[in-house]
């Protein structure tokens, strides 16, 4: 006897290992539909299970998981959600010896199990952040986040763009800046730094009450938002760039500041990739640093002839002889209302 387990459509290519008591093969939904068609077409269908050993680099990896948290940002459209993605599927992890959320406690519990979820991805990113902090003790949390986000991978092991659950190219609302690359993050070249105090004008701009803002920023001194200059979401010094276009023939500017943490004397040239339906200009197009920790500013200008029908994606790169510092660019239509729900994961098709 044997068993074929077909994954749900929403799982896409993801296979979740389980301890079975029969010889078992697990297949994605699309493969399961082919098996079903064969069973229906044959009067005496047969099947053989043949173990061919461990296979590497198959299927495409990384690919988006159905459970991954997705954008848009329901509170702050001007900040891309998610920031970044990391390993979170079929991770060999340590588990408690006496408590398991699935199995009832037994006298003998496994010390390791294969787990999937954002609860697997988050520890990877947190661990990498800890390594960065150890390597660069003076870096702020924002600098560490910037290093992670500007050095990501946007293609898989086949050199194709990272795919979503249904096999189509994943959008920024799924991948954020891309898949974490710890080695590159150790030496990002430039970082987008932010202090805790610099978030306050941004929070006030989101129309939080003074009480809400002060509860967030504690132990910073309390503030009164009406007395502060509000900061547009697009101008928060974030490693991603998101602008909202709410009328035709729009010109929208977003400002950024980068800190040199790479080579003391270095020059970066800008490279911008966007669809022909929009124009993106960067001024200045060249950044020349003379020292470490030097901060230089630049402005991104987005020009559109019409309000886009949907999200427009592009990217900005600062390129030197040693570093590539990449930021995703997201241009959203202004609807007059904020998004109220996350995008759902697309379902795999047979």
BELRA-V751385 format. One record per residue. N is the residue number from 1. RES is the residue in three letters. D_FIRST is the distance of its C-alpha to the first C-alpha in Angstrom with 1 decimal. Layout:
n=N res=RES d_first=D_FIRST
n=N res=RES d_first=D_FIRST
This chain:
n=1 res=UNK d_first=0.0
n=2 res=UNK d_first=3.8
n=3 res=UNK d_first=7.1
n=4 res=UNK d_first=10.5
n=5 res=UNK d_first=13.5
n=6 res=UNK d_first=16.8
n=7 res=UNK d_first=19.9
n=8 res=UNK d_first=22.9
n=9 res=UNK d_first=25.6
n=10 res=UNK d_first=28.1
n=11 res=UNK d_first=26.1
n=12 res=UNK d_first=26.9
n=13 res=UNK d_first=25.5
n=14 res=UNK d_first=24.8
n=15 res=UNK d_first=21.4
n=16 res=UNK d_first=21.4
n=17 res=UNK d_first=19.2
n=18 res=UNK d_first=17.6
n=19 res=UNK d_first=16.1
n=20 res=UNK d_first=12.5
n=21 res=UNK d_first=10.7
n=22 res=UNK d_first=7.1
n=23 res=UNK d_first=7.2
n=24 res=UNK d_first=9.2
n=25 res=UNK d_first=12.0
n=26 res=UNK d_first=14.9
n=27 res=UNK d_first=17.4
n=28 res=UNK d_first=20.9
n=29 res=UNK d_first=21.8
n=30 res=UNK d_first=23.4
n=31 res=UNK d_first=20.4
n=32 res=UNK d_first=18.3
n=33 res=UNK d_first=21.0
n=34 res=UNK d_first=20.7
n=35 res=UNK d_first=17.0
n=36 res=UNK d_first=18.0
n=37 res=UNK d_first=20.8
n=38 res=UNK d_first=18.8
n=39 res=UNK d_first=16.5
n=40 res=UNK d_first=19.7
n=41 res=UNK d_first=21.5
n=42 res=UNK d_first=19.2
n=43 res=UNK d_first=18.9
n=44 res=UNK d_first=15.8
n=45 res=UNK d_first=14.2
n=46 res=UNK d_first=11.8
n=47 res=UNK d_first=10.5
n=48 res=UNK d_first=10.4
n=49 res=UNK d_first=10.4
n=50 res=UNK d_first=13.8
n=51 res=UNK d_first=15.6
n=52 res=UNK d_first=19.3
n=53 res=UNK d_first=20.9
n=54 res=UNK d_first=23.0
n=55 res=UNK d_first=24.8
n=56 res=UNK d_first=28.2
n=57 res=UNK d_first=30.3
n=58 res=UNK d_first=27.5
n=59 res=UNK d_first=27.4
n=60 res=UNK d_first=31.0
n=61 res=UNK d_first=32.3
n=62 res=UNK d_first=33.9
n=63 res=UNK d_first=33.0
n=64 res=UNK d_first=33.8
n=65 res=UNK d_first=31.4
n=66 res=UNK d_first=31.3
n=67 res=UNK d_first=32.6
n=68 res=UNK d_first=35.6
n=69 res=UNK d_first=39.0
n=70 res=UNK d_first=40.9
n=71 res=UNK d_first=44.5
n=72 res=UNK d_first=47.0
n=73 res=UNK d_first=49.0
n=74 res=UNK d_first=49.8
n=75 res=UNK d_first=53.0
n=76 res=UNK d_first=54.3
n=77 res=UNK d_first=53.6
n=78 res=UNK d_first=55.7
n=79 res=UNK d_first=53.2
n=80 res=UNK d_first=50.0
n=81 res=UNK d_first=46.8
n=82 res=UNK d_first=44.7
n=83 res=UNK d_first=46.6
n=84 res=UNK d_first=43.8
n=85 res=UNK d_first=40.1
n=86 res=UNK d_first=38.2
n=87 res=UNK d_first=34.7
n=88 res=UNK d_first=32.7
n=89 res=UNK d_first=29.0
n=90 res=UNK d_first=26.4
n=91 res=UNK d_first=29.2
n=92 res=UNK d_first=28.7
n=93 res=UNK d_first=31.0
n=94 res=UNK d_first=32.4
n=95 res=UNK d_first=31.7
n=96 res=UNK d_first=33.7
n=97 res=UNK d_first=32.9
n=98 res=UNK d_first=33.1
n=99 res=UNK d_first=32.7
n=100 res=UNK d_first=30.0
n=101 res=UNK d_first=30.2
n=102 res=UNK d_first=26.5
n=103 res=UNK d_first=25.6
n=104 res=UNK d_first=27.6
n=105 res=UNK d_first=29.8
n=106 res=UNK d_first=28.4
n=107 res=UNK d_first=30.1
n=108 res=UNK d_first=28.2
n=109 res=UNK d_first=27.9
n=110 res=UNK d_first=27.0
n=111 res=UNK d_first=30.1
n=112 res=UNK d_first=28.5
n=113 res=UNK d_first=26.1
n=114 res=UNK d_first=25.4
n=115 res=UNK d_first=27.5
n=116 res=UNK d_first=28.7
n=117 res=UNK d_first=31.8
n=118 res=UNK d_first=35.5
n=119 res=UNK d_first=35.7
n=120 res=UNK d_first=34.3
n=121 res=UNK d_first=36.5
n=122 res=UNK d_first=39.7
n=123 res=UNK d_first=39.6
n=124 res=UNK d_first=39.4
n=125 res=UNK d_first=42.4
n=126 res=UNK d_first=44.2
n=127 res=UNK d_first=43.7
n=128 res=UNK d_first=45.0
n=129 res=UNK d_first=47.9
n=130 res=UNK d_first=48.7
n=131 res=UNK d_first=48.7
n=132 res=UNK d_first=51.1
n=133 res=UNK d_first=53.3
n=134 res=UNK d_first=53.5
n=135 res=UNK d_first=54.4
n=136 res=UNK d_first=56.9
n=137 res=UNK d_first=58.2
n=138 res=UNK d_first=60.8
n=139 res=UNK d_first=58.5
n=140 res=UNK d_first=58.2
n=141 res=UNK d_first=54.9
n=142 res=UNK d_first=55.8
n=143 res=UNK d_first=56.3
n=144 res=UNK d_first=52.9
n=145 res=UNK d_first=51.3
n=146 res=UNK d_first=53.2
n=147 res=UNK d_first=52.2
n=148 res=UNK d_first=48.5
n=149 res=UNK d_first=48.9
n=150 res=UNK d_first=51.2
n=151 res=UNK d_first=49.1
n=152 res=UNK d_first=45.7
n=153 res=UNK d_first=43.4
n=154 res=UNK d_first=43.0
n=155 res=UNK d_first=40.7
n=156 res=UNK d_first=37.2
n=157 res=UNK d_first=36.0
n=158 res=UNK d_first=36.6
n=159 res=UNK d_first=40.2
n=160 res=UNK d_first=39.5
n=161 res=UNK d_first=40.5
n=162 res=UNK d_first=37.9
n=163 res=UNK d_first=35.6
n=164 res=UNK d_first=34.7
n=165 res=UNK d_first=31.4
n=166 res=UNK d_first=31.8
n=167 res=UNK d_first=32.7
n=168 res=UNK d_first=36.5
n=169 res=UNK d_first=39.1
n=170 res=UNK d_first=39.2
n=171 res=UNK d_first=42.6
n=172 res=UNK d_first=44.8
n=173 res=UNK d_first=43.8
n=174 res=UNK d_first=40.3
n=175 res=UNK d_first=41.3
n=176 res=UNK d_first=44.8
n=177 res=UNK d_first=46.6
n=178 res=UNK d_first=43.3
n=179 res=UNK d_first=40.9
n=180 res=UNK d_first=42.6
n=181 res=UNK d_first=43.7
n=182 res=UNK d_first=45.0
n=183 res=UNK d_first=46.9
n=184 res=UNK d_first=48.9
n=185 res=UNK d_first=49.6
n=186 res=UNK d_first=51.4
n=187 res=UNK d_first=54.1
n=188 res=UNK d_first=54.4
n=189 res=UNK d_first=58.0
n=190 res=UNK d_first=59.0
n=191 res=UNK d_first=58.0
n=192 res=UNK d_first=58.7
n=193 res=UNK d_first=60.1
n=194 res=UNK d_first=60.7
n=195 res=UNK d_first=62.3
n=196 res=UNK d_first=61.5
n=197 res=UNK d_first=64.9
n=198 res=UNK d_first=64.2
n=199 res=UNK d_first=61.4
n=200 res=UNK d_first=63.9
n=201 res=UNK d_first=65.5
n=202 res=UNK d_first=62.0
n=203 res=UNK d_first=61.0
n=204 res=UNK d_first=64.3
n=205 res=UNK d_first=63.7
n=206 res=UNK d_first=60.5
n=207 res=UNK d_first=62.8
n=208 res=UNK d_first=61.6
n=209 res=UNK d_first=64.3
n=210 res=UNK d_first=66.4
n=211 res=UNK d_first=64.7
n=212 res=UNK d_first=61.2
n=213 res=UNK d_first=62.3
n=214 res=UNK d_first=64.1
n=215 res=UNK d_first=61.1
n=216 res=UNK d_first=59.0
n=217 res=UNK d_first=61.6
n=218 res=UNK d_first=62.7
n=219 res=UNK d_first=64.2
n=220 res=UNK d_first=66.0
n=221 res=UNK d_first=69.3
n=222 res=UNK d_first=69.0
n=223 res=UNK d_first=69.8
n=224 res=UNK d_first=71.1
n=225 res=UNK d_first=69.3
n=226 res=UNK d_first=72.3
n=227 res=UNK d_first=74.3
n=228 res=UNK d_first=71.7
n=229 res=UNK d_first=71.1
n=230 res=UNK d_first=67.8
n=231 res=UNK d_first=65.4
n=232 res=UNK d_first=63.4
n=233 res=UNK d_first=59.7
n=234 res=UNK d_first=59.9
n=235 res=UNK d_first=62.4
n=236 res=UNK d_first=60.5
n=237 res=UNK d_first=60.2
n=238 res=UNK d_first=56.5
n=239 res=UNK d_first=54.4
n=240 res=UNK d_first=53.2
n=241 res=UNK d_first=55.7
n=242 res=UNK d_first=55.3
n=243 res=UNK d_first=58.0
n=244 res=UNK d_first=58.3
n=245 res=UNK d_first=60.3
n=246 res=UNK d_first=61.8
n=247 res=UNK d_first=64.3
n=248 res=UNK d_first=65.1
n=249 res=UNK d_first=67.1
n=250 res=UNK d_first=66.0
n=251 res=UNK d_first=66.7
n=252 res=UNK d_first=64.8
n=253 res=UNK d_first=65.5
n=254 res=UNK d_first=63.3
n=255 res=UNK d_first=64.7
n=256 res=UNK d_first=63.0
n=257 res=UNK d_first=64.1
n=258 res=UNK d_first=62.5
n=259 res=UNK d_first=63.2
n=260 res=UNK d_first=63.3
n=261 res=UNK d_first=61.1
n=262 res=UNK d_first=60.6
n=263 res=UNK d_first=63.6
n=264 res=UNK d_first=67.1
n=265 res=UNK d_first=68.7
n=266 res=UNK d_first=66.2
n=267 res=UNK d_first=66.2
n=268 res=UNK d_first=63.4
n=269 res=UNK d_first=63.4
n=270 res=UNK d_first=61.6
n=271 res=UNK d_first=59.0
n=272 res=UNK d_first=57.9
n=273 res=UNK d_first=55.2
n=274 res=UNK d_first=55.2
n=275 res=UNK d_first=54.8
n=276 res=UNK d_first=58.0
n=277 res=UNK d_first=58.3
n=278 res=UNK d_first=59.6
n=279 res=UNK d_first=62.0
n=280 res=UNK d_first=61.6
n=281 res=UNK d_first=64.5
n=282 res=UNK d_first=64.8
n=283 res=UNK d_first=68.1
n=284 res=UNK d_first=69.0
n=285 res=UNK d_first=66.6
n=286 res=UNK d_first=67.2
n=287 res=UNK d_first=67.1
n=288 res=UNK d_first=69.1
n=289 res=UNK d_first=68.8
n=290 res=UNK d_first=71.3
n=291 res=UNK d_first=69.8
n=292 res=UNK d_first=66.7
n=293 res=UNK d_first=66.3
n=294 res=UNK d_first=68.4
n=295 res=UNK d_first=67.4
n=296 res=UNK d_first=67.9
n=297 res=UNK d_first=67.4
n=298 res=UNK d_first=66.3
n=299 res=UNK d_first=66.0
n=300 res=UNK d_first=63.3
n=301 res=UNK d_first=64.8
n=302 res=UNK d_first=62.5
n=303 res=UNK d_first=64.1
n=304 res=UNK d_first=62.6
n=305 res=UNK d_first=64.3
n=306 res=UNK d_first=62.1
n=307 res=UNK d_first=59.8
n=308 res=UNK d_first=56.3
n=309 res=UNK d_first=53.8
n=310 res=UNK d_first=51.2
n=311 res=UNK d_first=50.5
n=312 res=UNK d_first=51.9
n=313 res=UNK d_first=50.5
n=314 res=UNK d_first=52.3
n=315 res=UNK d_first=53.0
n=316 res=UNK d_first=56.0
n=317 res=UNK d_first=56.2
n=318 res=UNK d_first=58.9
n=319 res=UNK d_first=58.9
n=320 res=UNK d_first=60.8
n=321 res=UNK d_first=60.8
n=322 res=UNK d_first=58.2
n=323 res=UNK d_first=56.5
n=324 res=UNK d_first=54.8
n=325 res=UNK d_first=55.0
n=326 res=UNK d_first=52.9
n=327 res=UNK d_first=53.1
n=328 res=UNK d_first=51.2
n=329 res=UNK d_first=53.6
n=330 res=UNK d_first=52.5
n=331 res=UNK d_first=54.9
n=332 res=UNK d_first=54.3
n=333 res=UNK d_first=56.1
n=334 res=UNK d_first=58.3
n=335 res=UNK d_first=57.4
n=336 res=UNK d_first=59.8
n=337 res=UNK d_first=56.9
n=338 res=UNK d_first=54.5
n=339 res=UNK d_first=50.8
n=340 res=UNK d_first=49.2
n=341 res=UNK d_first=45.5
n=342 res=UNK d_first=43.2
n=343 res=UNK d_first=41.5
n=344 res=UNK d_first=37.9
n=345 res=UNK d_first=35.1
n=346 res=UNK d_first=34.5
n=347 res=UNK d_first=31.2
n=348 res=UNK d_first=29.1
n=349 res=UNK d_first=29.2
n=350 res=UNK d_first=26.7
